[in-house]
Structures are given as structure tokens and as C-alpha cells.
């Protein structure tokens, strides 16, 4: 199929590259000319395992293109994905100005060929109808502009057709349907999640639009093109339910993490071991083991933004989402608990040197958005500590934006030099098998806070390092 993906950010770029790999012809559009020029040269704006190879393969096969002209992409495509950012505003509501601008412009370029316009951006419940309205507004504006041009060219008379007053019933209305198709991509495994999803959700009441998207995803649904495994469930819902599914899924996962951290804090006070507790309750099929790892808490771009938006949506409709508010509060306080662990072990932190193992909010990504490390850096700096950090991606890339008050080291042993304590913040695989004896020799005090409960306790302690975890 001919596909346009509007927005060459994380979701848009992964979606476009994967669809091109499945054999579709994909145009990725972005209004940032520097980003598009870099993509045309094969330089990606983000790090995601396997993405560079997919993009290169798609462009070399002639199935993946990067342009800035949205009008050209609309006219060339049957399916148009809206995948622009919806960052959180200070109020907690999502910033929808990019979605609004794109929807209007799509409408301005539609013609009499049927299109399926897919909301891939995470938008509030009810946005499907709003996007449809904006597209119609854009189409009306385009008609009005054409008529104005005609009026300027004609002497006298009123060439304005009556269809402008009745757009919804007129042939002037371009044929299209708006569909919600939420993404469930995890940074660091987005390609795997695209090709091997737990489910594909389509929100629409249009049989035509549903069938087109089913055909679009058929290689994934039926495990074609070398994709092994069981068939993928396709869930068809109404628009609002599909939009809610995305928010509810992230809210539940975030709540599960905050729950296990709450239990971990109780374990510390009662002498129980959270790792054993999590294993025990995770064996219950009703609960499951995933997302029951106690630690410093969640971060990134999705959970904080989506919970804030869902809490705000509930408030807009007169409901206080108390459980979701508690989920956010527990997570916020969990970051502070690691600072408290350092204070308990080192007493006064002023003048101490603290090294952070990891900066990104999770492994296999370069994303620092709402990363717990940033909170630690801010708090430790406020308390007078010197903060150093090493992260496999951040250190190698030279990224320094947003990393004030921290010295970014180039390897883990330079990080350990003269540190009074190390804090494992991101569970990068390389941190799980370090030369702990050498670390202990380099540190001023052999103290390590395991903020992800992922290290081998016996190996670390046998190296002469005092190990402090979360919930045990």
C-alpha cells in the first residue's frame, strides 16, 4: 500500500521503517528540514536497536522516503498516519497543537480519492471526532481559497457554490475515515514490539477503513514475510475505546510498578525481601511477574505524560482518579528514597562524590526524558555532592544537553575513581557483569546502591562492596 507517516520522531520513524520492511511504499514527512536531510543521509535522530538497519534497507529498496512536503505525501498515499508529538502541558493536559496543525493541513490537500487517516499519536479520548472536524475545516479552507482565486480571475458574478454552506452533505467533502490505532512500543524493543505485538487495536465504525488497515497489517497478523509465531489478535473497537486502551494500558503498568515499590518500602521495615515477594506473587497467573521489579521507579516520555493526561481527562468529566494520583506520588517519592539511602550510609553528602551507573530512563535507548537520574542529579547537587555518571549510550554519543551539574565519564572505571558511592540507575546489561573487585579498589568507599535490584548480591559482596538494594 501507499502510506504516509506524518512525524519522523520515535513512533513515526519506527512505524514507517517497519511498514516499508513489510513491503509497503512509505513516505515519512516532517516539518524539520534538518531532520529530513539527516534521515535522507542515513543519520537517525534517535537510538533504537535495529532501526538504523531497517531504515537503510527501506531506503535502498526504494520503499522508504523522507520529505518535508505534507501535501505531496497526502496526494500519494492511501493510508495517512498522524504520529506527531503530544507533550504534556504544565496542567497535565497533552499539547495537541501539532496534531491540530497536521489535521488541518491534511484536509487542505485531500481530493476525491478515499483515504484512511490514522491517529497514531497518543491523544485524549474523543480526539477522533475532533480530528475529523479539523480535517473538514482544512478541506473547507482549501475550497474557499480556490474560490477566492477564481473570483479574482473572473469579472463580476458570484462563483461560490452552495456546497460551502453544507459541507457535510456536499460532494465538496473529501471521502475519508479517521481511525485510532494506538501504539504499544517500548523504547529499546520497538521493532520487536512492532513485528511481534501482543495485539493490534483498530478503533473505527467504518468497515472499509477497518478492512484497509487489516490488509496493511496482514503480514504481522498472519505471521507472513518470515515472521514466525502465533497469529496476532486484532481487536476492533469504537474510536473512544481504542483511545482509552492506550491510556489504560500505560496507567496499569505504571500502577503495577508503583505498587511493587510500595510493597518494597514496607518490606524494608519488616525484614521481608521484595525480590522473593515479587517472585511469589508473580507466579499467580492473575498477577504475572512482569513489571514487578522494585527500584527507583518509572520515567520516560510515555508513562508520566499519559497518566497526567488520563488524570486530567477524568477531572474534566468530574471524576477524581485517586489511584492514578497515588501511582504518580509513589513514583515521585521513590526517587527521593535512593537519596535517603545515601544519606543513611554516608550521613552528610556535602563534599562526597557520587557516581551514577546509567543515565537514560531505561536500557537500549538514549532517551533522558523524565529519567530518574535527572532527579538524583538535581537532589545530590542541591545537597552539595559532586556527581559523576557513566552511560553506555550517552557517554559514547557526547550528549550533554540537560545534564547540568554532572560530570559524564567515558567508562565505568573512570566513574568509580574516588567515589564515595555508586548508584545503579539504569540496568544496562554491561553493569550486570562488571569487575567489582576493581571497582572496589578504585572507590574511596566501596558502597553501591542497586536502584534496580538487578545485581548479583553474592558477587558484589564477595568483591568487598557494601551493597544496598530496594526492599531488602
C-alpha positions in Angstrom: 0.0 0.0 0.0 1.0 3.6 -0.3 1.4 5.0 3.2 2.3 8.4 4.6 3.6 8.8 8.1 3.5 12.4 9.4 6.1 12.9 12.1 9.6 11.4 11.9 10.0 11.1 15.6 10.2 7.9 17.6 6.8 6.4 16.8 6.7 7.7 13.3 10.2 6.6 12.3 9.8 3.1 13.7 6.3 2.8 12.2 7.5 3.9 8.7 10.6 1.8 8.7 8.7 -1.4 9.8 5.9 -0.9 7.2 8.5 -0.4 4.5 10.2 -3.6 5.6 6.9 -5.4 5.1 6.7 -4.2 1.5 4.6 -1.1 1.7 5.7 2.2 0.0 6.2 4.7 2.8 6.7 8.4 2.8 7.8 9.9 6.2 7.1 13.6 6.5 8.5 16.0 9.0 8.5 19.8 9.0 12.1 19.9 10.3 14.2 20.2 7.2 17.5 19.4 9.1 16.0 16.1 10.4 14.7 15.1 7.0 18.1 15.9 5.4 19.9 13.8 8.0 17.4 10.9 7.5 18.0 11.1 3.8 21.7 10.6 4.5 21.0 7.8 6.9 21.6 9.7 10.1 18.9 8.9 12.7 17.7 11.4 15.3 17.2 8.6 17.9 18.9 5.4 19.0 16.9 2.3 18.8 18.4 -1.2 18.3 18.0 -2.4 14.7 16.3 0.8 13.5 19.3 2.1 11.5 19.5 -1.2 9.5 15.7 -1.1 8.8 15.8 2.5 7.6 18.8 1.7 5.4 17.1 -1.3 3.9 13.9 0.6 3.2 15.6 3.5 1.5 17.9 1.3 -0.6 14.9 -0.8 -1.7 13.1 2.4 -2.7 10.2 1.8 -0.3 11.1 4.4 2.3 11.3 8.1 1.6 11.8 11.2 3.7 10.3 14.6 2.7 9.0 17.9 4.2 6.1 18.3 1.7 3.0 17.1 3.5 0.8 17.9 0.5 2.8 15.6 -1.7 2.7 12.8 0.8 -1.1 13.1 1.2 -1.8 13.0 -2.5 0.5 10.0 -3.0 -1.0 7.9 -0.1 -4.0 5.8 0.7 -3.3 5.5 4.4 -2.0 8.5 6.4 -0.6 8.1 9.9 -0.5 11.1 12.3 2.4 10.4 14.5 3.4 13.8 15.8 4.3 14.5 19.5 1.7 15.3 22.1 3.9 16.5 25.0 2.4 17.3 28.4 1.5 20.9 29.2 2.1 22.3 32.8 -1.6 21.5 33.5 -1.0 17.8 32.7 -3.1 18.0 29.5 -1.5 17.0 26.3 -0.3 19.7 23.9 -2.4 19.0 20.8 -1.3 21.9 18.6 0.9 19.7 16.3 -2.0 17.2 15.8 -4.3 20.2 15.1 -1.9 21.7 12.5 -1.3 18.4 10.7 -5.0 17.5 10.6 -5.9 20.9 9.1 -3.2 20.6 6.5 -4.2 17.1 5.6 -7.7 18.4 4.9 -6.3 21.1 2.6 -4.7 18.5 0.4 -7.4 15.8 0.2 -9.1 15.1 -3.1 -11.9 12.8 -4.2 -9.8 9.7 -3.6 -10.7 7.8 -0.4 -8.2 8.0 2.5 -7.8 6.3 5.9 -6.3 8.8 8.4 -4.9 7.0 11.4 -4.3 8.6 14.8 -1.0 7.0 16.0 -0.3 9.9 18.3 -1.5 9.4 21.9 -4.5 11.7 22.1 -7.2 12.2 24.6 -10.4 10.2 24.5 -12.7 11.8 21.9 -10.0 13.1 19.7 -11.0 11.1 16.7 -14.1 13.2 16.1 -12.1 16.3 16.8 -9.5 15.3 14.2 -12.3 14.6 11.7 -13.7 18.1 12.3 -10.3 19.7 11.8 -9.8 17.8 8.5 -13.1 19.0 7.3 -12.2 22.6 8.3 -9.0 22.3 6.4 -10.8 21.0 3.3 -13.3 23.9 3.5 -10.4 26.3 3.8 -8.8 24.9 0.7 -12.1 25.1 -1.2 -12.5 28.7 -0.1 -9.0 29.6 -1.2 -9.6 28.1 -4.6 -12.9 30.0 -5.0 -11.2 33.3 -3.9 -8.6 32.7 -6.6 -11.4 32.1 -9.1 -13.2 35.3 -8.0 -10.1 37.3 -8.6 -9.8 35.9 -12.1 -13.5 36.4 -13.0 -15.1 39.8 -13.6 -18.3 40.0 -11.7 -20.7 37.3 -10.7 -20.5 35.0 -7.6 -18.9 31.7 -8.5 -19.1 30.5 -4.9 -21.1 27.2 -4.9 -23.7 26.5 -2.3 -21.7 23.5 -1.1 -19.6 25.7 1.1 -22.7 26.2 3.4 -23.4 22.4 3.6 -20.0 20.8 3.7 -21.2 17.6 5.5 -23.8 16.8 2.8 -21.9 18.0 -0.3 -19.7 16.4 -2.9 -17.1 19.0 -1.7 -16.4 16.8 1.3 -13.5 14.5 0.5 -14.0 10.8 1.3 -12.1 9.7 4.3 -12.3 8.0 7.7 -10.4 8.7 10.9 -9.2 5.6 12.7 -7.5 5.2 16.1 -4.6 2.8 16.0 -2.7 3.2 19.3 1.0 2.1 19.5 2.3 0.0 22.3 6.0 0.3 21.6 8.6 0.0 24.3 11.8 2.0 23.8 14.7 -0.3 23.3 12.5 -3.1 21.8 10.2 -1.1 19.5 11.0 -3.1 16.4 10.3 -6.4 18.2 7.1 -4.9 19.5 6.0 -3.8 16.0 6.6 -7.2 14.3 5.6 -9.3 17.3 2.9 -7.3 19.1 0.6 -8.7 21.8 -2.4 -7.2 19.8 -3.3 -4.7 17.2 -6.1 -2.4 18.1 -8.2 -0.5 15.5 -10.8 1.9 16.6 -13.4 2.7 13.9 -17.0 2.1 12.9 -16.1 2.1 9.2 -15.9 -1.4 7.7 -14.0 0.0 4.7 -11.3 1.6 6.9 -11.1 -1.5 9.1 -10.5 -3.7 6.1 -7.8 -1.5 4.7 -5.9 -1.5 8.0 -6.4 -5.2 8.3 -4.7 -5.6 4.9 -2.0 -3.2 5.9 -1.1 -5.3 8.9 -1.8 -8.7 7.3 1.9 -9.8 7.2 2.0 -9.2 11.0 -1.4 -10.6 11.8 -0.9 -13.9 9.9 2.9 -14.1 10.5 3.9 -13.7 6.9 7.3 -12.4 5.5 9.3 -14.7 7.7 7.6 -13.6 10.9 7.1 -16.8 12.9 4.9 -17.4 15.9 1.2 -17.5 16.6 -1.3 -15.2 14.8 -1.7 -11.8 16.4 -5.1 -10.8 17.8 -6.8 -8.0 16.0 -9.2 -6.1 18.3 -11.7 -3.8 16.6 -13.4 -1.2 18.8 -15.0 2.2 18.6 -12.8 5.3 18.4 -13.1 6.3 22.0 -12.4 2.8 23.4 -9.3 2.5 21.3 -8.0 5.8 22.6 -8.8 4.8 26.1 -7.0 1.4 25.7 -3.6 3.2 25.2 -4.0 5.3 28.3 -5.4 2.5 30.4 -2.6 0.1 29.4 0.2 2.5 30.4 -1.7 3.6 33.6 -2.0 -0.1 34.7 1.7 -0.8 34.0 2.8 2.3 35.9 0.5 1.4 38.8 2.0 -2.1 38.9 5.5 -0.6 39.3 4.4 1.9 42.0 2.6 -0.9 43.8 5.6 -3.1 44.0 7.7 -0.2 45.2 5.1 0.5 47.9 5.4 -3.1 49.0 9.2 -2.9 48.8 9.2 0.1 51.2 7.1 -2.0 53.6 9.5 -5.0 53.2 12.4 -2.8 54.3 10.7 -2.1 57.5 9.5 -5.6 58.3 12.6 -7.6 57.2 11.0 -9.2 54.2 12.8 -9.5 50.8 10.9 -7.8 47.9 12.6 -10.0 45.3 11.2 -13.1 46.9 7.9 -11.5 47.5 7.7 -10.4 43.8 8.5 -13.9 42.7 5.8 -15.3 44.9 3.0 -13.1 43.9 4.2 -13.1 40.2 3.5 -16.8 40.0 -0.1 -16.0 40.4 -1.5 -16.0 36.8 -3.9 -13.3 37.7 -0.9 -11.0 38.6 2.0 -12.1 36.5 5.7 -11.4 37.0 6.2 -8.6 34.5 6.6 -5.0 35.9 7.1 -6.3 39.5 10.7 -5.2 39.8 11.1 -2.8 42.7 13.6 0.0 42.3 13.9 3.7 41.6 10.6 3.8 39.7 9.4 4.6 36.2 10.3 7.5 33.9 10.5 8.2 30.2 8.1 10.1 27.9 5.0 7.9 27.9 4.1 6.9 31.5 4.3 10.4 33.0 2.6 12.1 30.1 -0.2 9.5 29.7 -1.0 9.3 33.4 -1.2 13.1 33.6 -3.5 13.2 30.6 -5.8 10.5 32.0 -6.0 12.2 35.4 -6.8 15.4 33.7 -9.4 13.8 31.4 -11.1 12.3 34.5 -11.2 15.7 36.1 -12.7 17.2 33.0 -15.6 14.8 33.4 -16.0 15.4 37.1 -14.1 12.4 38.4 -11.0 12.3 40.7 -8.7 9.5 39.7 -7.3 8.8 43.2 -5.5 5.6 42.4 -3.7 7.2 39.5 -2.7 10.2 41.6 -1.3 7.9 44.2 0.6 6.0 41.5 2.3 9.2 40.4 3.0 10.3 44.0 4.6 6.9 45.0 6.8 7.1 41.9 7.9 10.7 42.7 8.8 9.8 46.3 10.6 6.6 45.2 13.4 8.6 43.6 13.9 10.5 46.8 14.3 7.2 48.7 17.5 6.5 47.0 18.9 9.8 48.1 17.8 8.9 51.6 19.7 5.6 51.4 22.8 7.5 50.5 22.3 9.8 53.5 21.8 6.9 55.8 25.0 5.3 54.6 27.2 8.4 54.2 25.5 10.7 56.6 26.3 14.2 55.3 26.5 14.2 51.5 28.1 17.6 51.1 31.6 17.1 49.7 31.0 13.5 48.8 31.4 12.1 45.3 28.6 10.0 44.0 28.8 8.0 40.7 25.7 7.1 38.7 25.7 3.9 36.7 23.4 4.8 33.8 21.5 8.0 32.8 18.8 7.0 30.4 15.4 6.1 31.8 15.8 2.5 30.6 18.4 0.4 28.8 18.8 0.3 25.0 17.7 3.9 24.4 19.2 7.3 24.5 16.1 8.9 26.0 16.6 11.1 29.0 13.0 12.4 29.3 11.9 12.3 32.9 14.7 9.9 33.7 15.1 9.2 37.4 18.8 10.0 37.0 17.9 13.7 36.4 16.1 13.8 39.8 19.1 12.2 41.5 21.5 14.7 39.9 19.4 17.6 41.0 18.9 16.4 44.6 22.5 15.4 45.1 23.8 18.7 43.7 21.4 20.6 46.0 22.9 18.7 48.9 26.4 19.6 48.0 27.6 16.3 46.4 29.8 16.0 43.4 28.0 13.9 40.8 29.6 11.8 38.1 27.9 9.4 35.7 28.6 6.8 33.0 26.1 5.6 30.5 26.9 3.4 27.5 24.9 5.4 25.0 25.1 8.9 26.5 28.9 8.8 27.2 29.6 7.4 23.7 27.4 10.0 21.9 28.7 13.0 23.6 25.2 14.1 24.6 25.3 16.8 27.3 22.0 18.7 26.8 20.0 18.7 30.1 22.9 17.3 32.0 24.0 20.2 34.1 25.8 19.6 37.5 27.1 16.2 36.4 30.5 15.0 35.0 29.9 12.4 32.3 32.7 9.9 32.3 33.8 7.8 29.3 34.0 4.4 31.1 32.8 2.8 34.3 36.2 2.6 35.9 36.9 6.4 35.4 33.5 6.8 37.0 34.4 4.7 40.1 37.7 6.6 40.7 37.5 8.3 44.2 33.7 7.8 44.5 32.2 7.6 48.0 29.3 5.6 46.5 27.9 4.3 43.2 24.2 4.2 42.4 23.0 1.8 39.7 20.2 3.8 38.0 19.8 2.1 34.6 20.0 -1.7 34.3 22.3 -1.8 31.2 23.4 -5.4 30.6 27.1 -4.4 30.9 26.6 -3.4 34.5 25.5 -6.9 35.5 28.9 -8.4 35.0 31.5 -5.8 36.0 34.8 -6.4 37.6 33.5 -5.5 41.0 36.9 -6.0 42.7 38.5 -3.4 40.5 35.6 -1.1 41.2 36.1 -1.5 44.9 39.8 -0.7 44.6 39.1 2.5 42.7 36.4 3.8 45.0 37.1 5.9 48.1 34.4 3.9 49.9 33.2 0.6 48.4 29.4 1.3 48.6 26.9 0.5 45.9 23.2 1.3 45.8 21.4 -1.1 43.5 18.5 1.1 42.3 17.1 -1.7 40.1 17.6 -4.8 42.2 19.3 -6.4 39.3 22.9 -7.2 40.5 24.2 -10.5 41.8 24.3 -9.8 45.5 26.8 -12.5 46.3 29.3 -11.5 43.6 29.2 -7.8 44.6 29.5 -8.5 48.3 32.4 -11.0 47.8 34.3 -8.2 46.0 34.3 -6.3 49.2 31.5 -3.8 48.3 28.7 -2.9 50.6 25.5 -3.5 48.6 22.2 -1.8 49.4 19.1 -2.7 47.4 15.5 -1.6 47.4 13.1 -3.6 49.6 15.6 -5.9 51.2 
